[in-house]
Amino acid sequence: MPRFRPAIVLAALGLIAGSAATITLADTPKGHTMTTNADVLAAHMPTGYRETARRAVTVDKERAELVRYERADGRNAAPGGEHFSTVIAENDRLKGFARMDLDLVGGELPSREEAQSIAMTFLREAAPDLLPVLKISWIEPHDEPLRVTRDGRTETLTLTGMKVKMRNTADGLWMWVIVGADRKVMVFERDIHWISFPGHRGTEKWLHDSWLAEKGHDLRQS
């Protein structure tokens, strides 16, 4: 399998994981490099995670790469469990990431206003091309399942974040930022194609373990 540029970018995370150093558009000196995918992902990946899987995928007929990270100590390291997953297109566009971490369960959510502010700050760093064309559709709590094992018993918990759902007015595609209880982005997805009738998502859901299981995808397949 040919290695995409995203593979090189994500490899850098091993060197900078845990660093929260990002550069906003307003703070970027003239002539300096803007925030990179590695900067953005390192700022959101939980500490103590390591890469466990990498494979080429297709997103709306375009080539991309899915990379999955799980806790180095093995806690809840199973499908549906704790993970940090990323999808980067062959053209180096960050299509999205998901941060499914037990520490986010049960915390107090940000208000809608706070979630919107956090989402706009994030997009300014991670996807500034979306800012001039986005239109907010709604801001509401959003639940994701999380499988955990405690005291020898496996159970499904609910991980809730505040979802800021938006539409790209230039091309009609959807995007969203889900803000966790820690006031950091929990999920980001962009360029989502929606099929109006019969009403379902058309874009593949590579960041979602339930979809991977439903489709029979093996993360370690190359």
Secondary structure as UniProt FT lines:
FT   HELIX           5..11
FT   HELIX           13..16
FT   TURN            17..18
FT   TURN            25..27
FT   TURN            30..31
FT   HELIX           37..44
FT   TURN            47..48
FT   STRAND          49..59
FT   TURN            60..61
FT   STRAND          62..71
FT   TURN            72..73
FT   TURN            75..76
FT   TURN            79..80
FT   STRAND          83..89
FT   TURN            90..91
FT   STRAND          94..100
FT   HELIX           102..104
FT   TURN            105..106
FT   HELIX           112..126
FT   HELIX           128..130
FT   TURN            131..133
FT   STRAND          134..150
FT   TURN            151..152
FT   STRAND          153..168
FT   TURN            169..171
FT   STRAND          174..179
FT   TURN            181..182
FT   STRAND          185..192
FT   STRAND          194..195
FT   TURN            196..199
FT   STRAND          200..201
FT   TURN            206..207
FT   HELIX           209..215
FT   TURN            219..220
//
